[in-house]
Amino acid sequence: MFVKVRDRLVNTLSFGHGGLPLIAHGGFAGSSELWLHPFETLSRTRQVATYDHRGSGENPADPADISQEELIADLFAVMDALGFDCAIVAGESMGAGIVLRAALEHPERFLGLVLVDGSPIWERSRSAGFATALRTDFHGALQGFIQRCFPEPGVDHIKRWALDILTRSTPETAAALVEAMWGLDLVERLPSIQLPTLVIHGREDGVVPLAAGELMAARLPNARLVVIDGCGHVPTMTFPQRVVEEVEAFLATIAVPT
């Protein structure tokens, strides 16, 4: 369904009912589809929701309107539109950084965090070349990115799907999403986030090194790290059942608010 969010029509998926609500944010130009496979199972026991953040999927955006602040405001606006006063909030890759910043700004809106192959630091030096490549050779840059995302064998069908998702963005918009994260450094602020947190990271991630997930888990006071062997950057697509198992076990530890 398309939900009116801050004067934008945002493609939003919400299904299931009961339990603690869970809402998820994608990464880079990855749309709500990144979460479809695990949510198919998780929705049997609870309400789950995800959406195309600006610049991804069916949420086109002017590059000038893409920033960390706008992405955070959109997250809270989608939660408001769905009637989520508070929820478990998940973020994948870039989305993990957005979710962490949002939790620092309004911790009362969160029941817990699920951080998938994310990082608390996004340095310009690590992705400036990628941003330039997106503008000069969009298709080639995405092909190379997908190869780094999915080192798992036998996942050509997932790579095709991922390319279809990412090419719904544009060169300028995709580059703006990369550049919007430059300068993020939450390492010293992580200990102030007291929320129960599940950190999931693929051991073979070629985009965000496992060390980033280990750092988050070490600095967040109530975090547990799960490392998936043989997994790349997007376990929600290549290891959805393992993600479901870990998320369900995590949610079972969180008390329903009264």
DABELMO-V416443 format. One record per residue. RES is the residue in three letters. PHI is phi in radians with two decimals (NA if undefined). PSI is psi in whole degrees, -180 to 180 (999 if undefined). NEAR is the number of other ideal C-beta (glycine too) atoms within 10 Angstrom. Layout:
res phi psi near
RES PHI PSI NEAR
RES PHI PSI NEAR
This chain:
res phi psi near
MET NA 151 10
PHE -1.72 122 13
VAL -1.90 137 17
LYS -1.32 115 10
VAL -2.27 110 22
ARG 0.88 50 14
ASP 1.15 17 6
ARG -2.10 149 15
LEU -1.64 114 12
VAL -1.95 123 22
ASN -1.16 115 16
THR -2.24 135 20
LEU -1.97 126 18
SER -2.45 122 21
PHE -2.62 163 13
GLY 1.47 174 18
HIS -2.76 161 12
GLY 1.44 174 10
GLY 1.17 -175 17
LEU -1.32 128 18
PRO -1.16 145 22
LEU -2.26 126 26
ILE -2.17 141 23
ALA -2.21 146 27
HIS -1.99 135 30
GLY -1.42 -177 27
GLY -2.12 152 27
PHE 0.85 -127 27
ALA -1.70 20 26
GLY -1.39 124 28
SER -1.44 -170 24
SER -1.00 -22 24
GLU -1.11 -20 20
LEU -1.02 -26 27
TRP -1.82 2 29
LEU -1.08 -45 15
HIS -1.15 -50 18
PRO -1.15 -32 27
PHE -1.24 -25 27
GLU -1.00 -41 14
THR -1.44 -45 17
LEU -1.08 -29 23
SER -1.22 -10 19
ARG -1.26 -20 14
THR -2.15 -2 14
ARG -2.87 168 18
GLN -1.46 129 20
VAL -2.18 150 27
ALA -2.58 149 24
THR -2.67 168 27
TYR -2.72 161 32
ASP -1.42 105 24
HIS -1.16 159 29
ARG -0.98 134 25
GLY 1.60 -1 27
SER -2.19 159 29
GLY 0.89 -128 22
GLU -1.70 31 14
ASN -2.19 70 23
PRO -1.11 153 14
ALA -2.60 147 22
ASP -1.18 130 11
PRO -0.92 -31 16
ALA -1.18 -17 8
ASP -1.70 11 12
ILE -1.82 122 22
SER -2.76 165 15
GLN -1.02 -41 18
GLU -1.11 -41 12
GLU -1.21 -39 16
LEU -1.13 -39 24
ILE -1.16 -45 19
ALA -1.07 -38 16
ASP -1.10 -41 22
LEU -0.99 -49 24
PHE -1.17 -34 17
ALA -1.19 -38 18
VAL -1.14 -42 22
MET -1.03 -43 23
ASP -1.07 -44 14
ALA -1.11 -31 18
LEU -1.55 -5 17
GLY 1.39 23 9
PHE -1.58 98 20
ASP -1.12 -38 11
CYS -2.65 160 16
ALA -2.84 165 20
ILE -1.30 130 25
VAL -2.11 128 28
ALA -1.97 150 29
GLY -2.52 139 27
GLU -1.94 131 29
SER 0.97 -120 26
MET -0.93 -36 28
GLY -1.08 -28 28
ALA -1.13 -40 28
GLY -1.12 -41 25
ILE -1.11 -44 26
VAL -1.13 -41 27
LEU -1.09 -45 26
ARG -1.10 -40 19
ALA -1.11 -39 24
ALA -1.17 -33 26
LEU -1.21 -34 14
GLU -1.40 -40 12
HIS -2.44 72 13
PRO -1.08 -23 13
GLU -1.18 -15 7
ARG -1.54 -2 17
PHE -2.03 140 20
LEU -1.78 -21 20
GLY 3.09 172 21
LEU -2.23 144 26
VAL -2.18 115 24
LEU -2.00 117 29
VAL -1.97 115 33
ASP 0.84 46 30
GLY -1.92 -177 27
SER -2.59 146 27
PRO -1.49 -2 22
ILE -2.29 131 16
TRP -2.26 107 23
GLU -1.70 138 13
ARG -1.01 -38 12
SER -1.09 -26 7
ARG -1.45 -20 15
SER -2.33 6 19
ALA -1.07 -41 13
GLY -1.11 -36 10
PHE -1.16 -42 19
ALA -1.06 -42 19
THR -1.12 -43 13
ALA -1.11 -36 19
LEU -1.07 -35 29
ARG -1.38 -30 14
THR -1.71 -29 11
ASP -2.61 74 13
PHE -0.96 -52 18
HIS -1.12 -44 12
GLY -1.12 -40 11
ALA -1.11 -41 21
LEU -1.19 -39 23
GLN -1.06 -45 13
GLY -1.13 -40 13
PHE -1.08 -43 22
ILE -1.13 -37 21
GLN -1.09 -38 12
ARG -1.26 -31 14
CYS -1.23 -36 28
PHE -2.18 78 23
PRO -1.41 -7 16
GLU -1.13 145 18
PRO -1.29 152 7
GLY 1.21 31 7
VAL -2.11 30 18
ASP -1.03 -34 9
HIS -1.15 -36 8
ILE -1.22 -39 18
LYS -1.09 -41 17
ARG -1.09 -43 11
TRP -1.08 -45 16
ALA -1.08 -42 23
LEU -1.11 -40 14
ASP -1.06 -42 11
ILE -1.13 -50 23
LEU -1.21 -32 24
THR -1.33 0 13
ARG -1.33 -15 18
SER -1.44 -176 25
THR -2.17 163 17
PRO -0.94 -47 18
GLU -1.20 -40 17
THR -1.19 -43 21
ALA -1.08 -43 27
ALA -1.12 -39 25
ALA -1.12 -35 24
LEU -1.12 -40 26
VAL -1.12 -48 22
GLU -1.21 -27 19
ALA -1.09 -25 22
MET -1.56 -10 22
TRP -1.06 137 15
GLY 1.62 -8 11
LEU -1.15 128 18
ASP -2.64 99 12
LEU -1.87 8 19
VAL -0.95 -48 14
GLU -1.26 -18 9
ARG -1.66 -13 14
LEU -1.02 -39 20
PRO -1.07 -18 11
SER -1.43 -8 13
ILE -1.55 104 20
GLN -1.58 3 12
LEU -1.19 144 18
PRO -1.05 135 20
THR -2.42 134 24
LEU -1.88 122 25
VAL -1.88 120 25
ILE -1.99 134 28
HIS -2.56 137 28
GLY -1.36 132 27
ARG -1.12 -30 12
GLU -1.74 21 15
ASP -1.06 120 24
GLY -1.73 5 14
VAL -1.88 -53 22
VAL -2.06 111 25
PRO -1.04 151 14
LEU -0.95 -31 15
ALA -0.99 -30 11
ALA -1.19 -42 21
GLY -1.14 -39 27
GLU -1.11 -38 14
LEU -1.12 -46 18
MET -1.06 -46 26
ALA -1.11 -34 20
ALA -1.29 -33 13
ARG -1.60 -24 17
LEU -1.43 125 24
PRO -1.10 -30 12
ASN -2.12 43 13
ALA -1.86 150 19
ARG -2.20 132 15
LEU -1.73 132 18
VAL -2.08 120 19
VAL -1.84 126 15
ILE -1.74 114 20
ASP -1.16 142 9
GLY 1.31 9 12
CYS -1.88 143 22
GLY -1.60 -138 25
HIS -1.51 -18 27
VAL -2.27 71 27
PRO -1.10 -22 24
THR -1.11 -22 27
MET -1.78 -34 26
THR -1.77 -23 24
PHE -2.30 51 22
PRO -1.06 -37 19
GLN -1.18 -38 11
ARG -1.12 -41 17
VAL -1.05 -45 28
VAL -1.01 -48 18
GLU -1.03 -45 14
GLU -1.22 -40 21
VAL -1.16 -42 26
GLU -1.09 -42 15
ALA -1.10 -39 12
PHE -1.15 -46 19
LEU -1.13 -30 20
ALA -1.15 -17 8
THR -1.61 -5 11
ILE -1.77 127 14
ALA -1.30 142 8
VAL -1.25 128 7
PRO -1.16 145 8
THR -1.79 999 3
